[in-house]
């Protein structure tokens, strides 16, 4: 079977940035930073993104382009032995992440409807709190929204790489960016926002401990779509003429910029509203944003636009979580895209049921001290994604080694001296850093 390819360089960058930019940036990053000391978290996050996140994005892409396979196949072709197991864990991790990703994306769709109805206009902090609790606490409604979101993702993936994912990303990502800039500009000028800006930007390392380090690493990997072979799969659709390093840099910068903007939107808005950062948990974004809309002229319409675009950003990410599963079913088990996508979506939806209920009737269920959502979040972010990244670094840095350096450039042409620095990071900095942080997180 001939493999699909991205239509253009811009198409790839937009699809990969579409994968990276998602709920991780706008829903997760602000409450993670808020709960882990603000600037302390941000500094670690940036250090991990630039220190080895970028190098690992390049590593996954080159592993994909060299092998032309899904995560399992890529590890089999390039490393053999028991290595395909790492790809298998990656595919499983994609299922686990999607099972909570679709629940949160479902909330986003619900909020889009609230915005249209005007339910978010001129509300007090108290009403917003109960609006969120009412939605997430009910049994059926959030699951219906999650299922609707999953169904759209399945349809896009069924259509294939180029016409579905690429086209949607190219159109909506720039729009989201513009709306985000406008909202952030308003949030940082709200009365009382200054303390929030200082909390996020004024360096204060006192909050750094093992847990913060490990949370920041997990967040960096989650946001960059690293560690489960999603980018291996996207890399397998790259053309020989693409310049992997340059394209990866663009993707990483875009993702980081959007996370920073979202942090500077939500956290100052929390301070302006008199909320304690970190108190809002997984509901933070949803409880805080309406206050910013209300402070903007035409806030009603901006709210609608924002939640519509956030839903689209979540879609371009969920599609990139489905794609490695579908590519694995296709390459390894000969299941056609049109059947593999609904199959994968269904598996994730089954798991989404307990996740969604863990915000309602099963709120009190505790496994190892975690809620069901909390456990999946911890297992994927803090264990599976760092583990997958570590294994990718070992395979690309040590087993493929200099051949990977030669494969980075367009059509096998040599790239600049940075490639040697890249190999050094993949061989030494990333593995040692990840192992050290994994240990910090466990003790
Ligand atoms: N990066 C996306 C976000 O920030 C989520 C995501 C998409 C992802 N593909 C991934 C996370 C692969 C880990 C691995 O919302």
Boltz pocket constraint, residues with backbone or C-beta under 6 A from the ligand:
constraints:
  - pocket:
      binder: B
      contacts: [[A, 19], [A, 20], [A, 21], [A, 22], [A, 23], [A, 24], [A, 25], [A, 97], [A, 221], [A, 222], [A, 223], [A, 224], [A, 225], [A, 226], [A, 227], [A, 228], [A, 230], [A, 317], [A, 318], [A, 320], [A, 321]]
      max_distance: 6.0
